Amino acid sequence: MFDHVADSIGQPDLIRVEDGLVCLRFETMKVVSALGAVRHLLDRGAVRPGDTLLDSSSGIYAYALALACHRYGLHCYIVGSTTVDDTLRTQLAVLGASLEQMEPTSDLKLDQSRRVQRIGEILEENPHFHWMRQYHDDIHYLGYRAVAEELERELGPEGVTIVGGVGSGASTGALAGFLREKSDDVQLVGVQPFGSITFGSEHVADPDIIIAGIGSSIPFGNVAHDRYDIIHWISFRAALSGSIDLLRRHAIFAGLSTGAAYLAARWERAENPDRTAVFIAADTGHRYTGSVFSRHREAVDLASLAPHNVPALEELAMPWSRMSWNRAPGPRAATTPRAHDDHPVR
């Protein structure tokens, strides 16, 4: 029995959708990182019940941090993206979290930079707030150790390929890092939208992009570029087709980033049939009902889609590109110093 709903939500399901293809399905994935980070801060005495935790979010981290704060008796303050919808706003309000949402804009970079600027202003006004720094502090890796241990128990420590949206880097980077403690025969495949600075695709614009949660227009300090073996850049329309196929073929209703990860994982599985590809479903598909699933007639047969294998970032092209990253450092424009404390997560 769970003591709090956050503990339950943080437990993922492993679903074998095909031979050698497994879905790691979360209701809300970032609850794992938020709970692990908040527990660590409380254990160290860095925060105490009644304190206020502050961060920026484009969606699911806001809900995750609000749940963690509710779980441990803390206050939650979120500077939210323009993408925060009515459902999430209502949930945050009822949970007691404060939400300050940015004004609507079609410019992702402007939305993210404004949120960062506003965080600085809030901290000046409230220096006692604790900034969680989900994009920069690798404390957010800690909660994924238990998930990695479950994967190892179910699938073994070798011949596993982890596929998922990069985002802040915590989920995919942490899972690969913890699994590699037992065996280096763990591949990590990151999924990015076009236009993201994180792995150097900012020069390729996707006019339909709404999968900002797996990419970024500003440097993220939490991304350990040198953990990734392969990167897939997937357009909105290709990801939509992946999400629709996943629901139609396997009855898994998950978000748009999951459709992209599913598409990439199917390809990697076909390329390496002796390995098990595990793709991450970070959240459910409910917030994409109108923008993705109501457009199911636009989905194309996945057999008609294939990535352009590119040797250099200059050759990236829509709608889908794939590149061997080979655990190289990140592009200069995407790197920023990482924040650490006393936890050995790298």
C-alpha positions in Angstrom: 0.0 0.0 0.0 1.3 3.5 -0.9 1.3 6.3 1.7 0.7 9.0 -1.0 -0.6 9.1 -4.5 2.8 10.5 -5.7 4.4 7.3 -4.7 1.9 5.3 -6.8 2.2 7.6 -9.8 6.0 7.3 -9.7 5.8 3.5 -10.3 6.2 2.8 -14.1 4.8 -0.2 -16.0 6.9 -2.3 -18.3 4.8 -3.4 -21.3 6.2 -5.8 -24.0 4.6 -4.4 -27.2 6.5 -6.7 -29.5 9.4 -9.1 -29.3 12.4 -7.0 -28.4 10.4 -3.8 -28.0 9.3 -2.7 -24.5 7.4 0.4 -23.3 8.4 1.9 -20.0 5.1 3.6 -19.3 4.7 6.4 -16.7 1.5 8.2 -15.7 3.7 11.3 -15.0 7.4 10.5 -15.3 8.9 13.5 -13.6 7.3 12.6 -10.3 10.2 10.1 -10.1 12.8 12.9 -10.3 10.9 15.4 -8.2 10.3 12.9 -5.3 13.9 11.7 -5.4 15.3 15.3 -5.4 12.9 16.6 -2.6 13.6 13.5 -0.4 17.4 14.2 -0.8 17.0 17.8 0.1 15.0 17.0 3.2 17.4 14.3 4.3 20.3 16.8 4.0 18.5 19.6 5.8 18.7 21.8 2.7 15.0 22.4 3.0 12.5 21.8 5.8 8.7 21.3 5.8 7.0 24.6 5.2 9.7 25.9 2.9 8.9 27.0 -0.7 10.4 25.2 -3.7 10.6 27.2 -6.9 11.1 26.1 -10.5 10.2 26.7 -14.1 8.2 24.2 -16.2 6.6 23.6 -19.5 4.1 21.1 -18.1 4.6 17.8 -16.3 7.4 18.9 -14.0 5.1 21.5 -12.5 2.6 18.8 -11.6 5.4 16.5 -10.4 6.9 19.1 -8.1 3.4 20.1 -6.8 2.8 16.5 -5.8 6.2 16.1 -4.2 5.6 19.3 -2.2 2.1 18.0 -1.2 3.7 14.7 -0.1 6.3 16.3 2.1 4.5 19.4 3.4 6.3 22.1 1.3 5.0 25.0 -0.7 5.4 25.0 -4.5 5.9 28.0 -6.8 5.9 27.4 -10.6 6.9 29.8 -13.4 4.9 28.1 -16.1 5.3 28.0 -19.9 2.6 29.3 -22.2 1.9 25.6 -22.9 0.4 25.0 -19.4 -3.3 24.2 -20.1 -6.5 24.6 -18.1 -6.4 21.1 -16.6 -3.0 21.6 -15.2 -3.7 25.1 -14.0 -6.7 23.7 -12.1 -4.8 20.8 -10.6 -2.0 23.1 -9.4 -4.5 25.5 -7.8 -6.3 22.7 -5.9 -3.0 21.2 -4.8 -2.1 24.6 -3.3 0.8 25.4 -5.7 1.3 29.0 -7.0 1.5 29.3 -10.8 2.8 32.3 -12.6 2.3 31.7 -16.3 4.1 33.5 -19.1 2.1 35.4 -21.7 1.3 33.5 -25.0 4.1 33.5 -27.6 4.9 31.5 -30.6 8.6 31.8 -29.9 9.9 28.9 -27.8 13.2 30.6 -27.1 11.5 33.8 -25.8 9.2 31.7 -23.6 12.1 29.8 -22.0 14.3 32.9 -21.6 11.5 34.9 -20.0 10.9 32.1 -17.5 14.6 32.0 -16.6 14.6 35.8 -16.1 11.5 35.7 -14.0 13.0 33.0 -11.7 15.9 35.4 -11.0 13.5 38.2 -10.1 11.5 36.0 -7.8 14.7 34.8 -6.0 15.8 38.4 -5.5 12.4 39.2 -3.9 12.3 35.9 -1.9 15.9 34.7 -1.2 14.5 32.0 1.2 12.9 30.2 -1.7 14.8 27.1 -2.9 15.3 26.9 -6.6 15.1 23.3 -7.8 17.0 23.9 -11.0 15.5 20.9 -12.8 17.5 21.8 -15.9 20.8 22.2 -14.2 21.2 20.2 -11.0 21.8 16.5 -11.3 20.0 15.9 -8.0 17.2 15.1 -10.4 18.9 11.9 -11.5 18.6 10.2 -8.1 15.0 9.1 -8.3 15.7 7.0 -11.4 17.9 4.5 -9.7 15.0 2.4 -8.5 13.6 2.4 -12.1 17.0 1.2 -13.5 17.1 -1.6 -10.9 13.6 -2.7 -12.0 14.7 -2.7 -15.7 17.7 -4.8 -14.8 15.6 -7.3 -12.8 13.2 -7.7 -15.7 15.5 -7.5 -18.7 19.0 -8.2 -17.4 22.0 -5.8 -17.4 23.1 -6.4 -21.0 21.8 -5.9 -24.6 19.5 -3.1 -23.6 18.9 0.1 -25.7 17.2 2.9 -23.8 15.2 5.3 -26.1 13.6 8.5 -24.9 13.2 12.2 -25.2 16.2 14.1 -23.9 14.6 17.1 -22.4 16.5 18.1 -19.2 18.6 14.9 -19.6 17.6 13.4 -16.2 15.5 10.4 -17.2 17.5 9.0 -20.1 20.9 10.0 -18.8 20.2 8.6 -15.4 18.8 5.3 -16.5 21.7 4.7 -18.8 24.2 5.7 -16.1 22.8 3.5 -13.4 22.4 0.5 -15.8 26.0 0.9 -17.0 27.2 0.5 -13.4 26.5 -3.2 -14.0 27.3 -3.5 -17.8 28.6 -1.1 -20.4 26.5 -3.0 -23.0 23.7 -0.4 -22.6 23.0 1.9 -25.5 21.4 5.2 -25.1 19.3 6.8 -27.9 18.1 10.3 -27.4 15.1 11.8 -29.2 15.1 15.5 -30.1 12.7 17.9 -31.9 14.1 20.0 -34.7 15.0 23.5 -33.6 16.5 22.3 -30.3 19.9 23.6 -29.3 20.7 20.6 -27.1 22.2 18.5 -29.8 22.7 21.2 -32.5 19.5 21.3 -34.5 18.6 24.9 -33.9 19.2 25.7 -37.6 16.4 23.4 -38.7 12.9 24.8 -38.0 9.8 22.7 -37.6 6.8 25.0 -38.0 4.5 22.6 -36.2 6.7 22.0 -33.1 4.8 21.5 -29.9 7.1 18.9 -28.3 9.2 21.5 -26.5 9.5 19.2 -23.4 12.1 17.0 -25.1 14.2 19.8 -26.6 15.4 23.3 -25.6 16.3 26.7 -27.1 18.7 27.4 -24.1 21.6 25.4 -22.7 20.6 22.7 -20.1 23.3 21.8 -17.6 21.8 18.5 -16.8 22.3 16.9 -20.2 25.3 14.5 -20.1 25.9 14.5 -23.9 28.7 12.0 -23.5 26.2 9.3 -22.4 24.3 9.2 -25.7 25.2 6.8 -28.5 22.7 7.8 -31.1 20.4 10.8 -31.6 17.1 10.9 -33.6 15.6 14.3 -34.6 11.9 13.8 -35.3 9.3 16.3 -36.6 5.9 16.9 -35.2 4.1 15.1 -38.0 6.3 12.0 -37.8 5.8 11.9 -34.0 2.1 12.3 -34.5 2.1 9.2 -36.7 4.1 7.3 -34.0 1.6 8.3 -31.3 -1.4 7.2 -33.4 0.2 3.9 -34.4 1.1 3.2 -30.7 -2.5 3.7 -29.7 -4.0 1.9 -32.7 -1.7 -1.1 -32.7 -0.9 -1.5 -29.0 -3.7 0.5 -27.2 -1.1 2.6 -25.4 -2.4 6.2 -25.0 0.7 8.3 -24.4 2.0 11.8 -25.2 3.6 13.1 -28.3 7.2 12.6 -27.1 6.3 8.9 -26.7 5.2 8.7 -30.3 8.7 10.0 -31.3 10.5 7.6 -29.0 8.4 4.7 -30.2 9.3 5.6 -33.8 13.0 5.7 -33.0 12.9 2.5 -30.9 11.2 0.5 -33.7 14.0 1.6 -36.0 16.8 0.8 -33.6 15.2 -2.6 -32.8 15.1 -3.4 -36.6 18.7 -2.3 -37.0 19.8 -4.4 -34.0 17.5 -7.4 -33.6 19.6 -9.0 -30.9 19.0 -6.2 -28.5 15.9 -5.1 -26.5 14.8 -1.6 -27.2 13.0 0.1 -24.3 11.2 3.4 -25.1 10.0 5.8 -22.5 6.4 6.9 -22.3 6.7 10.0 -20.1 3.1 10.8 -19.7 -0.4 9.9 -20.9 -2.0 11.3 -24.0 -4.8 13.4 -22.4 -3.2 16.8 -23.0 -2.7 15.9 -26.6 -6.3 14.9 -27.4 -7.0 17.9 -29.4 -3.6 18.7 -30.9 -2.7 15.1 -31.9 -5.2 12.4 -31.4 -8.1 14.3 -33.0 -5.9 14.5 -36.1 -5.5 10.7 -36.3 -6.5 10.7 -40.0 -3.3 12.7 -40.8 -1.1 9.8 -39.5 0.9 8.0 -42.1 1.9 4.3 -42.2 5.1 4.0 -40.2 6.5 1.7 -42.9 6.6 4.8 -45.1 8.9 6.6 -42.7 12.7 6.2 -42.4 15.4 8.5 -41.0 18.1 10.3 -43.0 21.3 8.9 -41.6 23.6 12.0 -41.4 27.3 12.2 -40.7 27.2 15.9 -39.5 24.8 18.3 -38.0 24.9 20.5 -41.0 23.1 17.8 -42.9 20.1 17.4 -40.6 16.8 17.5 -42.5 13.1 17.1 -41.8 11.1 15.0 -41.1 13.5 12.6 -39.4 17.2 12.4 -39.1 19.5 10.0 -37.2 23.1 10.4 -36.3 25.7 8.3 -34.4 26.7 10.5 -31.5 29.2 8.0 -30.1 29.2 9.5 -26.6 30.8 12.7 -27.8 30.7 16.0 -25.9 27.8 18.4 -26.6 27.9 21.3 -29.1 29.6 24.3 -27.6 26.4 26.4 -27.7 24.5 23.8 -25.8 26.8 23.2 -22.9 26.8 25.0 -19.5 28.5 24.1 -16.2 26.7 21.4 -14.3 25.6 21.8 -10.7 26.5 19.2 -8.2 26.2 18.6 -4.5 27.4 15.7 -2.5 25.5 12.9 -4.3 27.5 10.6 -6.7 25.1 10.4 -9.6 27.5 10.7 -12.5 
